[in-house]
Amino acid sequence: MHQNQILKQTEAYTDREQADSLPSLSSLEKHLGYSFKDKKLLVTALTHRSFPPESGKSFHDNERLEFLGDAVLELAISDLLFRRFGQHYKEGDLTKMRAYLVSETRLVMLAKGLHLGDYLLMGHGEEKCGGRTRPSILADAFEAVVGAMYLDGGFEAAFGFVRKQFDKLLESAPEKGLKIDYKSRLQEITQKHLHALPSYRLLETEGPDHDRRFRVALYFEKQEISQGTGRSKKEAEQQAARLALKNIEENLGKNGFG
């Protein structure tokens, strides 16, 4: 873990030469492909809200940077999609591709590729509960880094980072972003083979207004089959339906839902 090194880094801001000599943030900057002029912004982007109360120091958490990064990321992805696919796809299709690209699943994948979880500052309780690998925390940290990069180097810096991170994902956006609706597909299969329909129930809503997280359970004949999470109830239901479809493919014809 890099948490202690990052803490030392924060204490060295008054001495730029000393700050640059500490390895932790510089190793992360190599992963990011960007060197921050104001390293406090990067530290803030890495600070989970559970950390300031335990630190005894005046740290800011990353929620405001995450809010900003969410908007910057959406603009950057919209620009990339428009330039690459704008001549061939309608607005509705571009919107679906953007939703696919900025979904929590994709952001978590990218955050893991950057090893962001290793660099996060978080409270001991959160860490013991697996906070460094929690999808919502990793996705938020990724967006916070985008927001920090925007403040430090402007839209050009943030856009360059987003373009590099999403390059391969953009290629598959039409194929994967526009494929069949999981909920509709699940309904078709259950209606045809099992003569019944699934139902969904909202289990939990958490997070601030600008970053709600929804957890939904999918039921079939009063039995819980799967759960899904997402930034909207619809996204959570789609994820639950996707998992249920996978379950059906593995078990239908043997024991029904397993």
C-alpha positions in Angstrom: 0.0 0.0 0.0 1.1 3.6 -0.7 -1.0 5.4 1.9 1.9 6.2 4.2 4.0 7.5 1.4 1.2 9.7 0.1 0.8 11.1 3.6 4.5 12.0 3.7 4.1 13.6 0.3 1.4 15.9 1.5 3.7 17.1 4.3 6.4 18.0 1.7 4.4 20.5 -0.4 6.2 23.5 0.9 9.4 22.0 -0.5 8.8 21.2 -4.2 12.1 19.4 -4.7 11.4 17.2 -1.7 7.9 16.4 -2.9 9.1 15.3 -6.3 11.7 13.1 -4.7 9.0 11.0 -2.9 8.2 7.9 -4.9 4.5 7.3 -4.3 2.7 10.0 -6.3 5.4 10.1 -9.0 4.8 6.3 -9.6 1.0 7.0 -10.0 1.7 9.9 -12.3 3.6 7.5 -14.5 0.5 5.3 -14.7 -1.6 8.3 -15.5 0.8 9.7 -18.1 0.5 13.1 -16.5 2.6 15.1 -14.0 0.6 17.4 -11.8 1.8 21.0 -11.2 -0.3 21.1 -8.1 0.1 17.8 -6.4 -2.4 18.7 -3.7 -5.1 18.2 -6.4 -4.0 14.7 -7.0 -4.0 13.9 -3.3 -7.5 15.3 -2.9 -8.6 13.1 -5.8 -7.3 10.1 -3.9 -8.9 11.0 -0.6 -12.0 9.0 0.3 -14.5 10.6 2.6 -13.7 8.1 5.4 -10.2 9.4 5.7 -10.4 13.1 6.9 -12.2 12.3 10.2 -9.5 9.8 11.1 -6.5 11.8 10.0 -6.7 14.7 12.4 -5.6 17.0 9.6 -7.5 19.3 7.3 -7.8 17.1 4.3 -10.6 17.5 1.7 -12.3 14.4 0.3 -12.7 13.7 -3.4 -16.4 14.1 -3.7 -16.4 17.6 -5.3 -13.6 16.6 -7.7 -15.7 13.5 -8.6 -18.6 15.8 -9.3 -16.5 17.9 -11.6 -14.8 14.9 -13.2 -18.1 13.3 -14.0 -19.1 16.4 -16.2 -15.6 16.6 -17.8 -15.6 12.9 -18.6 -19.1 13.1 -20.2 -18.0 16.0 -22.4 -14.8 14.4 -23.4 -16.5 11.1 -24.3 -19.3 13.0 -26.2 -16.6 14.7 -28.2 -14.8 11.5 -29.0 -18.0 9.7 -30.0 -19.2 12.6 -32.2 -15.9 12.8 -34.0 -15.6 9.1 -34.6 -19.2 8.0 -35.1 -21.2 11.1 -35.6 -21.6 10.7 -39.3 -22.9 7.1 -39.0 -25.1 7.0 -35.9 -28.1 8.9 -34.6 -28.2 10.9 -31.4 -30.0 8.1 -29.5 -27.3 5.6 -30.5 -24.5 8.0 -29.5 -26.2 8.4 -26.1 -26.3 4.7 -25.6 -22.7 4.3 -26.5 -21.7 7.1 -24.1 -23.7 5.4 -21.3 -21.9 2.2 -22.0 -18.5 3.9 -21.9 -19.0 5.9 -18.7 -20.8 3.1 -16.8 -19.4 2.1 -13.5 -18.2 -1.3 -14.9 -16.0 0.5 -17.5 -14.6 3.1 -15.0 -13.7 0.4 -12.5 -11.9 -1.6 -15.2 -9.8 1.5 -16.0 -9.2 2.4 -12.4 -7.9 -1.1 -11.8 -5.6 -0.8 -14.8 -4.1 2.4 -13.2 -3.9 0.7 -9.7 -5.8 3.6 -8.2 -7.0 1.4 -5.3 -3.4 1.1 -4.1 -3.1 4.9 -3.8 -6.3 5.8 -2.1 -6.4 7.5 1.3 -9.2 6.0 3.4 -10.2 5.2 7.0 -9.1 2.0 8.6 -12.7 0.7 8.9 -13.3 1.3 5.2 -10.1 -0.4 4.2 -10.9 -3.4 6.4 -14.2 -3.7 4.6 -12.5 -4.0 1.2 -12.8 -0.3 0.2 -9.8 -0.4 -2.0 -11.5 -2.8 -4.4 -15.1 -1.5 -4.0 -16.5 -0.6 -7.4 -18.2 2.6 -6.4 -15.0 3.9 -4.7 -12.8 3.1 -7.7 -15.2 4.6 -10.2 -15.5 7.8 -8.1 -11.7 8.0 -7.8 -11.3 7.7 -11.5 -13.7 10.6 -12.1 -12.0 12.6 -9.3 -8.6 12.2 -11.0 -10.2 13.5 -14.3 -11.6 16.5 -12.4 -8.2 17.1 -10.7 -6.4 16.9 -14.1 -8.9 19.4 -15.6 -8.2 21.9 -12.8 -4.5 21.4 -13.0 -4.0 21.4 -16.8 -7.3 22.5 -18.3 -9.6 20.6 -20.6 -6.8 19.7 -23.0 -4.9 17.7 -20.3 -8.1 15.9 -19.1 -9.2 15.2 -22.7 -5.8 13.7 -23.6 -6.0 11.4 -20.6 -9.6 10.3 -21.4 -8.8 9.7 -25.0 -5.9 7.5 -24.1 -7.8 5.6 -21.5 -10.8 4.9 -23.6 -9.2 4.3 -27.0 -9.8 0.6 -27.1 -13.2 0.8 -25.5 -14.3 3.4 -28.2 -13.6 0.8 -30.9 -16.1 -1.6 -29.4 -18.7 1.0 -28.3 -21.1 0.5 -31.3 -21.1 -3.3 -30.9 -21.3 -3.4 -27.1 -23.1 -0.2 -26.4 -25.9 -0.8 -28.8 -26.6 -4.5 -28.2 -29.9 -5.9 -27.0 -31.5 -4.6 -23.8 -30.8 -7.3 -21.0 -34.2 -6.7 -19.4 -36.0 -7.2 -22.6 -34.0 -10.3 -23.5 -34.6 -11.8 -20.1 -38.3 -11.1 -20.4 -38.5 -12.8 -23.8 -36.6 -15.9 -22.5 -38.6 -16.3 -19.3 -41.9 -15.8 -21.0 -41.1 -18.3 -23.7 -39.5 -21.1 -21.5 -40.9 -20.5 -18.1 -44.2 -18.8 -18.8 -43.6 -16.1 -16.2 -41.9 -12.7 -15.9 -39.2 -11.4 -13.6 -39.7 -8.6 -11.1 -37.4 -6.0 -9.7 -37.2 -4.4 -6.2 -35.0 -1.5 -5.1 -33.0 -2.6 -2.1 -30.8 0.4 -1.3 -30.0 3.9 -2.4 -26.8 5.5 -1.2 -24.5 8.4 -1.9 -24.9 12.2 -2.4 -27.5 13.6 -4.8 -25.0 14.1 -7.6 -23.7 10.5 -7.2 -26.5 8.2 -6.3 -25.9 4.4 -6.2 -28.7 2.0 -6.6 -28.9 -1.7 -5.6 -31.7 -3.8 -7.1 -32.7 -7.4 -6.6 -34.3 -9.4 -9.4 -37.0 -12.0 -8.4 -38.5 -14.8 -10.3 -41.6 -16.4 -8.6 -40.7 -14.8 -5.3 -37.1 -16.2 -5.4 -34.2 -13.8 -5.5 -32.1 -14.6 -8.6 -29.6 -11.8 -8.8 -28.6 -8.3 -7.7 -27.3 -5.4 -9.6 -25.8 -2.0 -8.8 -25.5 1.2 -10.9 -25.7 4.9 -11.0 -29.4 4.8 -11.9 -32.2 2.3 -11.0 -32.3 1.4 -14.7 -28.6 0.6 -14.9 -28.9 -1.5 -11.7 -31.8 -3.4 -13.2 -29.9 -4.0 -16.4 -27.0 -5.4 -14.4 -29.3 -7.7 -12.4 -30.9 -8.9 -15.7 -27.5 -9.6 -17.2 -26.5 -11.8 -14.3 -29.8 -13.6 -14.4 -29.4 -14.3 -18.1 -26.0 -15.7 -17.4 -27.6 -17.9 -14.8 -30.2 -19.1 -17.2 -27.7 -20.0 -19.9 -25.8 -22.1 -17.4 -28.8 -23.8 -15.7 -31.9 -23.7 -17.9 -32.6 -27.2 -19.1 -31.0 -28.7 -16.0 -32.6 -27.2 -12.9 -34.2 -24.0 -14.1 -32.7 -21.1 -12.1 -29.8 -22.3 -10.0 
